[in-house]
Amino acid sequence: MVDYKEWKEKSVAVGSLYLDPKNPRLPSANATLEQREIIAELVKNDDVYTLAKDIAENGYIPIESLVGLEENGRTFILEGNRRLAALKLLVNPEGAPVSELKRFRKLSSKADLDNIGKVRVIFAASREAAAPLIMRKHTRQQVARWSPLMQARYYRTMAGSGVNLEELARQYGTTPSEIATFLRTDVMYDIACGMDLPSDVAEVVRDPRQFSSSTLKRLLDYGKAQEFLGIQFDEHGNLHGKVDAQEFKRGFVRILTDIARNVIDTRTLNKTDDIEKYLSGLQSDTPNKEKGGSFTAIDLAKTKDSPKQARDVPASGPAAVPTPTRPKPPPKPSVTLIPARARCYVENSRVEEVFNELRRLRVDNFPRASTMLLRILLELSLRHFLEQAGKMKALVSEAKKLKLPDGQPTLRQMLTAVLSDDAIPLTGAHRKKLNQILAQADSNLLLDNMAVCVRENFAFPTAKELHGYWDHFDALLQLMFTEADSQDSESES
């Protein structure tokens, strides 16, 4: 039994507290969200504004302390993330999503900031120790009301902290086998988020609030579906592949595609016969069991698919039949600037880091941050590409002659060098798009000096304009992201 008397309580500045990226209500998508992204998710889905409005009008009533945990020199709040988000946006409304800035600025002007600058935090010894306290506050019914993916993520977090399945089952009033089923769902969803999927499918799969995990669970509960994919699970929900990994991916991508496009759901897979009929109709997407192999979830996370454009995977059943009299609706614009199909295979840690940060930012919420990261990504990628092609030394020499800052070529000069090389495989249409940007003397992506961005009259592009920029640079970026090997060999010869 946990001795709560040993837990210390302190008054801590709101600005020094961190929202918990392991909060089960947040989408995981194989990535840890930044603090602003967590705030954006909570504002969008958990009515933080109403709570902040109540605090601004009636004051913060500290009936219960926040529950915190010190990790890596930071204090993360395990319980009370919605309250903390509301307080943070009252203290600093500039942290709100762009669409909510005005509303939170107005609330902040009404709030008594002196009385909400610090809050009481009780410090837990570990996540495991905090779990019973959090559960008593929310009750077992609270966890039961979470979506299957939220439940699965919560149990995975608890299991990862060292709690065995029997103890988890006892604490939450269920069975070890049921916990293992949730862990299995969590494993397969993480794998799904890392798959190379058509852009419209990836958009759904990587959003846990849209993706029908119950349909995936329905399939995985059926032994023949596991047999179809060439996989099995142990008593702890861990994945063990019994077929070549690429064969598994082929079948799994098809299933994910059909779930995301609403070709199948729990109603169409209501009976065993329904599932068998569906699996038998997948035909060319059926994994070839003769190609033996073995893999785990960790192996799949390490393995990168060969780079390719988003594929048009056909749906099964009646939904696969085209309807020429009704044009297809245009695809939804990506919520992030980097489309889901994009992959970065460059062996350059700086390029990879910026790529991964930018692909997690919701461009509508963070257009200014997206602008800056896109600008940095362009410069780093072009520089790496030209270095690998053996063309950077000449540009640096020219920059020194022109006495440019730091003796380095500008982004505009590097882009000009790429477009002047006919050996680089860009179509005439792509070159035309990029030359149009070069022709814009005041293009806010080709600034020679990024310090201009801090000036009050600098106009950041809108989310729509940023998507337009990406469309112009898309082909070149994909070339730079995927042609590293051939460029390396060219420079070595």
Backbone torsions as a table, in degrees:
resi	resn	phi	psi	omega
1	MET	NA	137.4	-178.3
2	VAL	-74.9	132.8	177.2
3	ASP	-95.3	97.1	-175.7
4	TYR	-70.2	-15.4	179.4
5	LYS	-65.7	-21.9	-179.4
6	GLU	-80.8	-12.0	-177.9
7	TRP	-78.7	133.7	-179.5
8	LYS	-88.7	147.3	177.6
9	GLU	-119.9	133.8	-179.0
10	LYS	-136.0	159.2	170.7
11	SER	-95.4	120.1	-171.3
12	VAL	-124.9	141.9	177.6
13	ALA	-63.9	134.0	-179.2
14	VAL	-56.7	-39.4	-177.1
15	GLY	-65.5	-18.7	-178.7
16	SER	-96.8	1.5	179.6
17	LEU	-95.5	146.8	-178.4
18	TYR	-114.9	134.7	172.1
19	LEU	-67.6	147.4	-173.9
20	ASP	-81.8	113.0	178.8
21	PRO	-68.8	-10.4	178.6
22	LYS	-96.7	11.0	176.0
23	ASN	-56.5	124.8	-176.5
24	PRO	-59.4	-21.4	-178.7
25	ARG	-77.3	-11.1	-176.7
26	LEU	-91.2	146.0	175.0
27	PRO	-69.2	140.7	179.5
28	SER	-92.2	-57.9	178.7
29	ALA	49.7	37.1	175.4
30	ASN	63.8	20.8	-178.1
31	ALA	-148.3	147.2	176.9
32	THR	-87.3	126.1	-178.3
33	LEU	-73.6	145.3	172.0
34	GLU	-74.8	165.0	-176.2
35	GLN	-59.6	-42.2	-180.0
36	ARG	-66.4	-32.8	178.2
37	GLU	-69.2	-37.9	177.5
38	ILE	-63.3	-45.4	178.0
39	ILE	-58.3	-44.7	-179.5
40	ALA	-60.7	-41.0	178.8
41	GLU	-64.6	-44.1	-178.9
42	LEU	-68.4	-39.2	177.7
43	VAL	-63.1	-41.8	-176.4
44	LYS	-70.1	-39.4	-167.9
45	ASN	-115.1	-13.6	-173.1
46	ASP	-126.2	23.8	170.4
47	ASP	52.4	48.4	177.6
48	VAL	-65.3	-31.9	-177.4
49	TYR	-59.9	-45.0	-178.9
50	THR	-60.7	-42.0	178.7
51	LEU	-65.9	-42.8	178.9
52	ALA	-63.3	-37.8	178.6
53	LYS	-63.4	-41.5	178.9
54	ASP	-64.5	-41.7	179.3
55	ILE	-66.4	-41.0	-179.3
56	ALA	-63.6	-37.4	-175.8
57	GLU	-87.3	-33.6	-172.8
58	ASN	-118.2	-3.1	-179.0
59	GLY	87.6	162.5	179.3
60	TYR	-89.7	121.4	-178.9
61	ILE	-101.7	106.0	-174.9
62	PRO	-81.7	60.7	179.6
63	ILE	-64.2	-40.0	-179.8
64	GLU	-126.4	141.2	175.6
65	SER	-74.4	152.1	168.3
66	LEU	-70.0	150.8	177.9
67	VAL	-102.9	118.8	-175.9
68	GLY	-117.1	166.0	177.9
69	LEU	-144.7	130.4	178.0
70	GLU	-87.7	120.3	178.3
71	GLU	-136.4	126.4	176.4
72	ASN	52.6	40.6	176.2
73	GLY	79.0	6.7	179.2
74	ARG	-122.3	154.3	176.9
75	THR	-104.3	110.4	177.7
76	PHE	-97.8	138.0	179.8
77	ILE	-91.6	115.1	-179.8
78	LEU	-82.6	-34.3	-179.5
79	GLU	-131.0	124.6	-179.5
80	GLY	109.6	25.8	-178.0
81	ASN	-64.9	-36.1	179.6
82	ARG	-66.4	-42.4	177.2
83	ARG	-63.4	-43.6	-179.2
84	LEU	-64.1	-40.6	178.4
85	ALA	-61.0	-42.6	179.0
86	ALA	-62.4	-44.3	179.8
87	LEU	-64.6	-42.9	-179.6
88	LYS	-60.6	-39.3	-177.3
89	LEU	-77.7	-21.0	172.5
90	LEU	-77.5	-41.1	178.9
91	VAL	-70.3	-39.7	-179.1
92	ASN	-139.3	83.2	-177.2
93	PRO	-63.8	-15.1	-180.0
94	GLU	-67.1	-12.1	177.5
95	GLY	-83.3	-1.9	-179.2
96	ALA	-76.3	156.6	172.6
97	PRO	-57.1	150.1	-175.8
98	VAL	-53.7	-41.1	-177.0
99	SER	-67.4	-16.7	-176.9
100	GLU	-111.6	2.7	-173.9
101	LEU	-56.3	-49.8	-176.0
102	LYS	-60.0	-43.0	-177.5
103	ARG	-64.5	-42.3	-178.2
104	PHE	-75.8	-30.2	174.2
105	ARG	-62.7	-40.6	179.6
106	LYS	-64.7	-43.2	178.0
107	LEU	-63.0	-42.5	-177.8
108	SER	-60.6	-36.1	-179.7
109	SER	-66.9	-21.6	-179.7
110	LYS	-91.8	-21.2	-171.5
111	ALA	-77.3	150.6	174.0
112	ASP	-85.9	88.6	-172.3
113	LEU	-64.6	-26.7	179.6
114	ASP	-64.8	-30.1	-176.3
115	ASN	-93.1	-5.4	179.7
116	ILE	-120.0	6.9	-179.3
117	GLY	-69.5	-27.0	177.9
118	LYS	-128.4	148.1	178.8
119	VAL	-135.9	158.0	177.9
120	ARG	-79.8	134.0	178.2
121	VAL	-130.3	129.0	173.5
122	ILE	-100.4	130.3	-170.6
123	PHE	-98.1	119.3	178.1
124	ALA	-81.5	154.1	178.9
125	ALA	-74.0	-29.3	-178.6
126	SER	-165.9	168.4	174.6
127	ARG	-62.0	-40.2	-179.8
128	GLU	-60.7	-43.0	-179.0
129	ALA	-67.8	-31.3	-178.2
130	ALA	-78.5	-21.3	-173.0
131	ALA	-56.7	-48.8	-179.2
132	PRO	-61.1	-38.7	-180.0
133	LEU	-64.2	-45.2	179.7
134	ILE	-63.2	-40.7	-179.2
135	MET	-66.2	-37.8	179.0
136	ARG	-65.6	-32.3	178.8
137	LYS	-71.3	-43.8	-175.4
138	HIS	-88.9	-18.5	-175.4
139	THR	69.8	158.4	179.8
140	ARG	-63.3	-30.7	-179.2
141	GLN	-64.9	-28.9	179.1
142	GLN	-62.8	-48.9	179.0
143	VAL	-63.2	-36.6	179.8
144	ALA	-64.0	-26.8	-179.3
145	ARG	-82.5	-13.7	176.3
146	TRP	-65.3	156.5	174.7
147	SER	-65.5	159.2	179.3
148	PRO	-54.3	-37.7	-179.8
149	LEU	-69.3	-35.9	177.0
150	MET	-66.0	-43.6	177.0
151	GLN	-60.8	-45.4	-177.8
152	ALA	-61.1	-41.9	-178.7
153	ARG	-67.4	-38.8	179.5
154	TYR	-62.8	-47.0	179.9
155	TYR	-64.6	-36.6	177.9
156	ARG	-63.4	-41.3	178.4
157	THR	-61.6	-43.8	179.2
158	MET	-65.6	-43.8	179.5
159	ALA	-64.7	-36.1	179.6
160	GLY	-67.8	-21.5	178.9
161	SER	-86.9	2.9	174.2
162	GLY	107.1	0.7	179.4
163	VAL	-78.7	128.5	179.9
164	ASN	-78.7	166.2	-174.0
165	LEU	-63.9	-36.2	-179.7
166	GLU	-64.1	-41.1	179.7
167	GLU	-68.8	-41.1	176.6
168	LEU	-60.1	-44.4	-179.4
169	ALA	-62.3	-40.9	180.0
170	ARG	-65.6	-42.4	-178.0
171	GLN	-65.6	-36.8	-171.4
172	TYR	-108.4	13.7	172.4
173	GLY	64.5	40.1	178.7
174	THR	-136.7	-162.3	-178.2
175	THR	-115.6	155.5	177.2
176	PRO	-57.4	-36.9	-179.6
177	SER	-66.5	-35.3	177.6
178	GLU	-68.3	-39.7	175.6
179	ILE	-61.3	-43.4	179.4
180	ALA	-60.7	-36.0	178.1
181	THR	-64.1	-41.8	177.1
182	PHE	-64.7	-41.1	178.6
183	LEU	-63.1	-37.5	176.6
184	ARG	-61.6	-44.3	177.8
185	THR	-60.7	-41.4	-179.6
186	ASP	-63.5	-43.0	179.2
187	VAL	-60.7	-48.0	-176.3
188	MET	-69.5	-31.6	178.2
189	TYR	-70.4	-40.0	176.6
190	ASP	-61.5	-40.8	176.8
191	ILE	-62.7	-42.7	-179.5
192	ALA	-59.5	-41.0	-178.4
193	CYS	-66.2	-23.0	-179.8
194	GLY	-94.7	1.5	-177.3
195	MET	-76.6	153.6	173.4
196	ASP	-82.8	103.2	-172.1
197	LEU	-120.6	156.4	170.2
198	PRO	-55.6	148.0	-171.8
199	SER	-57.6	-41.3	-178.7
200	ASP	-69.1	-31.5	178.9
201	VAL	-72.8	-45.1	179.4
202	ALA	-59.4	-37.0	179.7
203	GLU	-57.7	-41.1	-179.3
204	VAL	-78.6	-47.9	-174.7
205	VAL	-59.7	-40.6	-174.5
206	ARG	-83.1	2.9	174.1
207	ASP	-111.2	103.5	-175.6
208	PRO	-62.7	-16.4	178.2
209	ARG	-83.2	-17.4	177.7
210	GLN	-99.8	-37.4	-172.1
211	PHE	-71.5	133.5	-179.4
212	SER	-84.6	83.6	178.9
213	SER	-66.9	-24.1	178.9
214	SER	-65.1	-33.1	176.4
215	THR	-68.5	-43.1	177.1
216	LEU	-62.1	-42.1	179.1
217	LYS	-62.8	-41.3	179.7
218	ARG	-57.3	-43.0	178.8
219	LEU	-67.0	-46.2	-176.0
220	LEU	-68.7	-22.7	176.3
221	ASP	-68.0	-19.3	-175.7
222	TYR	-94.8	120.5	-175.6
223	GLY	-56.0	-37.3	-178.0
224	LYS	-70.4	-23.8	175.3
225	ALA	-70.6	-39.9	174.8
226	GLN	-63.7	-41.3	178.1
227	GLU	-63.2	-39.6	178.2
228	PHE	-58.3	-42.8	-178.0
229	LEU	-81.7	-12.9	-178.5
230	GLY	76.6	37.4	-178.3
231	ILE	-133.3	164.0	169.4
232	GLN	-151.7	166.1	-177.3
233	PHE	-124.6	145.3	175.4
234	ASP	-87.2	-175.7	-174.5
235	GLU	-69.0	-10.6	178.2
236	HIS	-102.4	7.9	178.9
237	GLY	81.5	13.1	179.6
238	ASN	-83.4	143.0	-176.2
239	LEU	-86.6	138.8	173.9
240	HIS	-134.3	113.6	179.5
241	GLY	-84.7	141.7	-178.2
242	LYS	-120.0	19.5	-176.5
243	VAL	-146.0	167.9	175.7
244	ASP	-56.7	134.2	-174.4
245	ALA	-58.9	-37.5	-179.6
246	GLN	-66.8	-32.9	176.9
247	GLU	-67.5	-42.8	176.1
248	PHE	-58.7	-45.6	-177.7
249	LYS	-60.1	-39.9	-179.0
250	ARG	-59.9	-46.3	179.9
251	GLY	-69.9	-38.7	-176.6
252	PHE	-70.2	-39.2	177.3
253	VAL	-59.9	-41.0	179.6
254	ARG	-63.0	-44.2	179.8
255	ILE	-63.2	-45.7	178.9
256	LEU	-60.7	-39.6	179.4
257	THR	-62.9	-44.1	-179.2
258	ASP	-68.2	-33.6	176.3
259	ILE	-68.2	-47.6	-176.4
260	ALA	-64.5	-33.7	-178.7
261	ARG	-93.0	12.2	175.4
262	ASN	61.3	26.9	174.1
263	VAL	-72.8	-35.6	176.5
264	ILE	-127.7	151.2	173.3
265	ASP	-153.5	-174.6	-176.8
266	THR	-66.7	-22.0	178.3
267	ARG	-77.1	-43.1	-179.7
268	THR	-74.0	-18.1	177.2
269	LEU	-111.6	39.9	-172.8
270	ASN	-70.7	-33.1	-175.4
271	LYS	-120.7	163.8	178.0
272	THR	-58.0	-41.6	179.4
273	ASP	-61.3	-36.5	179.2
274	ASP	-62.8	-43.3	-179.0
275	ILE	-66.4	-43.1	179.8
276	GLU	-63.2	-40.3	179.1
277	LYS	-64.4	-41.8	179.5
278	TYR	-63.2	-48.9	-177.6
279	LEU	-62.7	-39.0	-178.8
280	SER	-68.5	-19.6	-179.0
281	GLY	-89.7	0.4	-177.2
282	LEU	-80.1	-18.9	169.2
283	GLN	47.0	-106.7	-171.8
284	SER	-64.5	-16.0	178.8
285	ASP	-92.9	4.3	177.6
286	THR	-72.3	125.7	178.9
287	PRO	-59.3	140.1	178.3
288	ASN	-83.1	105.9	-176.5
289	LYS	-70.2	-16.9	179.3
290	GLU	-70.7	-19.8	175.4
291	LYS	-86.2	91.8	-175.9
292	GLY	-70.0	166.0	179.2
293	GLY	166.0	-179.6	176.4
294	SER	-152.9	150.4	179.7
295	PHE	-163.0	163.3	174.0
296	THR	-124.9	175.9	177.4
297	ALA	-62.0	-35.5	179.1
298	ILE	-65.4	-40.9	177.9
299	ASP	-60.1	-42.4	-179.1
300	LEU	-65.6	-35.3	179.8
301	ALA	-67.5	-30.5	-179.3
302	LYS	-81.3	-26.0	-173.8
303	THR	-86.3	128.8	176.4
304	LYS	-98.8	134.0	173.7
305	ASP	-66.3	154.0	175.4
306	SER	-64.3	137.7	-175.0
307	PRO	-63.7	137.9	177.3
308	LYS	-162.5	163.7	178.1
309	GLN	-75.1	162.6	177.8
310	ALA	-59.4	133.8	-177.0
311	ARG	-95.1	157.5	175.6
312	ASP	-100.0	93.3	-177.9
313	VAL	-85.8	124.0	-178.1
314	PRO	-69.8	147.2	175.2
315	ALA	-87.0	156.4	-179.7
316	SER	-93.7	165.1	175.7
317	GLY	74.5	-164.5	-176.3
318	PRO	-58.4	-29.5	-177.3
319	ALA	-66.1	-16.2	-178.9
320	ALA	-78.9	-14.0	-176.8
321	VAL	-78.4	122.4	-178.6
322	PRO	-68.2	151.1	177.6
323	THR	-119.8	89.1	-173.5
324	PRO	-62.8	-21.6	-177.9
325	THR	-78.8	-12.3	-178.8
326	ARG	-125.3	110.8	-178.2
327	PRO	-64.9	147.0	178.8
328	LYS	-67.6	137.6	176.8
329	PRO	-66.1	149.7	179.2
330	PRO	-63.9	146.1	-179.8
331	PRO	-64.6	150.4	177.5
332	LYS	-65.6	139.0	176.0
333	PRO	-64.7	145.2	-179.6
334	SER	-63.6	141.9	178.2
335	VAL	-74.2	-19.5	175.0
336	THR	-108.5	161.0	-177.9
337	LEU	-70.4	-41.5	179.1
338	ILE	-81.6	122.5	-179.0
339	PRO	-65.5	155.3	-175.2
340	ALA	-60.6	-30.1	-176.7
341	ARG	-72.3	-18.9	-173.2
342	ALA	-69.7	139.5	176.8
343	ARG	-132.1	146.3	178.4
344	CYS	-115.1	114.5	-178.4
345	TYR	-111.8	18.3	-177.9
346	VAL	-77.9	133.1	177.4
347	GLU	-85.1	64.9	179.3
348	ASN	-145.4	112.7	-172.1
349	SER	-62.7	-35.7	-178.4
350	ARG	-67.5	-43.3	177.8
351	VAL	-62.4	-45.3	-178.6
352	GLU	-62.6	-41.5	-178.7
353	GLU	-63.9	-46.5	-179.7
354	VAL	-66.9	-41.0	177.2
355	PHE	-56.7	-47.9	-177.3
356	ASN	-67.6	-36.4	177.3
357	GLU	-66.0	-45.8	-176.4
358	LEU	-66.7	-35.5	-177.7
359	ARG	-72.5	-11.3	178.2
360	ARG	-96.4	-13.0	-177.5
361	LEU	-81.3	129.9	171.6
362	ARG	-76.1	115.6	-171.6
363	VAL	-66.4	-30.0	179.3
364	ASP	-71.1	-29.7	178.8
365	ASN	-85.0	-30.7	-174.0
366	PHE	-131.8	61.8	-178.3
367	PRO	-66.2	-34.9	-178.6
368	ARG	-70.3	-45.7	177.5
369	ALA	-63.6	-37.6	178.5
370	SER	-64.3	-38.8	178.1
371	THR	-60.5	-48.4	-177.3
372	MET	-64.7	-42.5	-179.1
373	LEU	-68.3	-37.1	177.0
374	LEU	-63.7	-43.0	178.2
375	ARG	-59.5	-44.3	179.4
376	ILE	-66.6	-41.7	-180.0
377	LEU	-61.5	-41.7	178.7
378	LEU	-60.8	-46.6	-177.0
379	GLU	-67.3	-45.9	179.9
380	LEU	-62.6	-42.0	-177.6
381	SER	-67.8	-44.0	178.5
382	LEU	-63.1	-42.5	-179.9
383	ARG	-61.6	-46.8	-180.0
384	HIS	-63.1	-43.1	-178.9
385	PHE	-60.9	-45.8	-178.6
386	LEU	-70.0	-34.3	176.0
387	GLU	-64.2	-43.5	-179.9
388	GLN	-66.1	-29.3	-179.9
389	ALA	-86.1	-1.4	179.1
390	GLY	73.8	23.8	-175.3
391	LYS	-110.4	0.4	-172.9
392	MET	-79.2	-33.8	-176.5
393	LYS	-59.7	-42.4	-179.8
394	ALA	-63.9	-38.4	179.4
395	LEU	-67.9	-38.8	178.5
396	VAL	-65.4	-42.4	178.0
397	SER	-60.0	-42.4	178.8
398	GLU	-64.9	-39.5	179.9
399	ALA	-63.7	-38.1	179.5
400	LYS	-68.3	-37.5	177.3
401	LYS	-63.0	-38.0	-179.4
402	LEU	-82.4	-1.4	-179.9
403	LYS	56.1	44.9	176.9
404	LEU	-74.3	156.1	179.5
405	PRO	-54.3	132.4	178.9
406	ASP	63.8	5.8	179.9
407	GLY	63.9	29.3	-177.5
408	GLN	-120.1	145.3	178.7
409	PRO	-67.0	151.0	178.2
410	THR	-79.9	166.7	177.1
411	LEU	-59.8	-40.6	-179.8
412	ARG	-61.8	-41.4	180.0
413	GLN	-67.3	-38.9	179.6
414	MET	-67.0	-41.1	178.7
415	LEU	-65.2	-39.0	177.6
416	THR	-61.5	-40.2	-180.0
417	ALA	-63.5	-39.8	179.3
418	VAL	-65.8	-45.4	-176.5
419	LEU	-71.0	-21.1	179.3
420	SER	-84.1	-5.8	-179.8
421	ASP	-97.0	105.6	-178.4
422	ASP	-67.9	-17.0	-178.7
423	ALA	-74.8	-17.5	179.4
424	ILE	-77.4	123.9	-171.2
425	PRO	-74.8	77.5	173.0
426	LEU	-118.4	138.5	179.3
427	THR	-71.2	163.9	177.7
428	GLY	-60.1	-37.0	180.0
429	ALA	-65.3	-41.5	179.8
430	HIS	-67.4	-41.3	178.3
431	ARG	-62.7	-37.3	179.9
432	LYS	-63.6	-43.0	179.5
433	LYS	-60.5	-44.2	-177.8
434	LEU	-70.8	-36.1	176.8
435	ASN	-65.6	-30.0	176.1
436	GLN	-63.6	-39.5	177.7
437	ILE	-68.7	-41.9	178.1
438	LEU	-59.4	-32.4	-178.0
439	ALA	-72.4	-15.2	-179.9
440	GLN	-85.2	103.4	-176.3
441	ALA	-61.7	-30.0	-176.3
442	ASP	-104.6	22.1	-179.1
443	SER	-56.8	125.8	-177.1
444	ASN	-78.7	5.3	172.2
445	LEU	-103.5	-16.2	-176.6
446	LEU	-110.1	26.8	-179.6
447	LEU	-59.3	135.7	175.9
448	ASP	-73.7	-27.4	-178.5
449	ASN	-131.2	112.1	-176.2
450	MET	-71.4	-11.8	177.6
451	ALA	-62.4	-20.3	178.0
452	VAL	-58.3	-26.7	-175.4
453	CYS	-63.5	-21.6	-177.4
454	VAL	-85.3	-6.5	179.2
455	ARG	-72.1	146.7	-175.2
456	GLU	-63.9	-31.2	-175.9
457	ASN	-90.6	6.5	179.0
458	PHE	-73.5	127.3	-177.1
459	ALA	-98.6	107.1	175.4
460	PHE	-72.0	143.5	177.8
461	PRO	-67.8	154.0	175.7
462	THR	-78.0	171.5	178.2
463	ALA	-59.2	-41.4	179.6
464	LYS	-63.4	-42.8	179.3
465	GLU	-65.1	-36.5	178.6
466	LEU	-64.6	-41.3	175.7
467	HIS	-60.6	-36.3	177.2
468	GLY	-64.9	-41.2	176.5
469	TYR	-60.6	-44.1	-179.2
470	TRP	-60.3	-41.6	179.0
471	ASP	-58.4	-36.8	179.7
472	HIS	-69.2	-39.5	-175.1
473	PHE	-93.2	-7.0	-170.6
474	ASP	-52.1	-54.2	-175.8
475	ALA	-61.3	-41.8	-180.0
476	LEU	-66.5	-43.9	180.0
477	LEU	-62.9	-43.4	178.8
478	GLN	-61.7	-36.6	176.5
479	LEU	-63.5	-46.1	-178.9
480	MET	-68.9	-31.7	-179.6
481	PHE	-76.3	-26.3	-170.7
482	THR	-116.3	-8.6	-176.1
483	GLU	-103.2	18.8	-175.7
484	ALA	-60.1	-40.3	-175.9
485	ASP	-63.4	-47.4	-178.3
486	SER	-66.2	-35.3	178.8
487	GLN	-68.1	-37.6	178.4
488	ASP	-59.0	-48.1	-177.0
489	SER	-64.8	-33.7	-179.9
490	GLU	-66.7	-39.5	-177.4
491	SER	-74.1	-24.8	-178.3
492	GLU	-81.1	-23.1	-175.7
493	SER	-77.4	NA	NA
